[in-house]
Amino acid sequence: MIYCYFQPIYKSVMNREHEIIMLLNKGRDMLSRSSTRTDTRNLQRDLDKIQQAWDRLRKDVHERHTRLQTCMVRTTCQNHKFSYSTVVI
């Protein structure tokens, strides 16, 4: 049941990856065209923050998804083991 709730969240976050990549590429393109040093520094700082935030979010989503899948496998195995033991006994 919990898996059904979190799976759409996982997919939603991961489906946004291409948008983040496009945003970062556009920012890098702007960075190469930037004329003033202050603009360059500020833009680079913003791009670094966006990249760090995305990396952290993606890592958290992957870890939670993996943990949830592991729990689902363990629960399924335990249910089958219980069912098997009740049938055999």
C-alpha positions as CSV (number, residue, x, y, z in Angstrom):
1,M,0.0,0.0,0.0
2,I,2.8,2.5,0.9
3,Y,4.6,1.5,-2.3
4,C,1.6,2.6,-4.3
5,Y,1.7,6.0,-2.6
6,F,5.4,6.7,-3.1
7,Q,5.9,5.3,-6.5
8,P,4.2,8.2,-8.3
9,I,6.3,10.6,-6.3
10,Y,9.5,8.8,-7.4
11,K,8.4,8.8,-11.0
12,S,7.4,12.5,-10.8
13,V,10.8,13.5,-9.5
14,M,12.8,11.4,-11.9
15,N,10.7,12.6,-14.9
16,R,11.9,16.1,-14.1
17,E,15.6,15.3,-14.6
18,H,15.6,16.3,-18.2
19,E,14.2,19.7,-17.2
20,I,16.9,20.2,-14.6
21,I,19.6,19.3,-17.1
22,M,18.2,21.7,-19.7
23,L,18.1,24.4,-17.1
24,L,21.7,23.9,-16.1
25,N,22.8,23.8,-19.7
26,K,21.0,27.0,-20.4
27,G,22.6,28.6,-17.3
28,R,26.1,27.4,-18.5
29,D,25.4,28.9,-21.9
30,M,24.5,32.2,-20.2
31,L,27.6,31.9,-18.1
32,S,29.8,31.7,-21.2
33,R,28.1,34.8,-22.6
34,S,28.3,36.8,-19.4
35,S,30.3,40.0,-19.7
36,T,30.7,41.2,-16.1
37,R,32.6,39.4,-13.5
38,T,29.9,39.9,-10.8
39,D,27.2,38.4,-13.0
40,T,29.5,35.5,-13.8
41,R,30.2,34.8,-10.1
42,N,26.5,35.1,-9.1
43,L,25.3,32.9,-12.0
44,Q,28.0,30.3,-11.2
45,R,27.0,30.3,-7.5
46,D,23.3,29.9,-8.5
47,L,24.1,27.0,-10.9
48,D,26.1,25.3,-8.2
49,K,23.3,25.6,-5.7
50,I,20.8,24.2,-8.2
51,Q,23.1,21.3,-9.1
52,Q,23.7,20.5,-5.4
53,A,20.0,20.6,-4.6
54,W,19.1,18.4,-7.5
55,D,21.9,15.9,-6.6
56,R,20.7,15.7,-3.0
57,L,17.1,15.3,-4.1
58,R,17.9,12.6,-6.6
59,K,20.1,10.7,-4.1
60,D,17.3,10.9,-1.4
61,V,14.7,9.7,-3.9
62,H,16.8,6.8,-5.0
63,E,17.7,5.8,-1.4
64,R,14.0,5.9,-0.3
65,H,12.9,4.0,-3.4
66,T,15.5,1.3,-2.8
67,R,14.6,1.0,0.9
68,L,10.9,0.7,0.0
69,Q,11.6,-2.0,-2.6
70,T,13.7,-3.9,-0.1
71,C,10.9,-3.7,2.5
72,M,8.4,-4.9,-0.1
73,V,10.6,-7.9,-1.0
74,R,11.1,-8.8,2.6
75,T,7.4,-8.5,3.4
76,T,6.5,-10.6,0.4
77,C,9.0,-13.3,1.3
78,Q,7.7,-13.3,4.9
79,N,4.1,-13.6,3.7
80,H,5.0,-16.5,1.5
81,K,7.0,-18.2,4.2
82,F,4.1,-17.8,6.6
83,S,1.6,-19.1,4.0
84,Y,3.9,-22.1,3.3
85,S,4.3,-22.9,7.0
86,T,0.6,-22.8,7.6
87,V,-0.1,-25.1,4.7
88,V,2.6,-27.6,5.6
89,I,1.6,-27.8,9.3
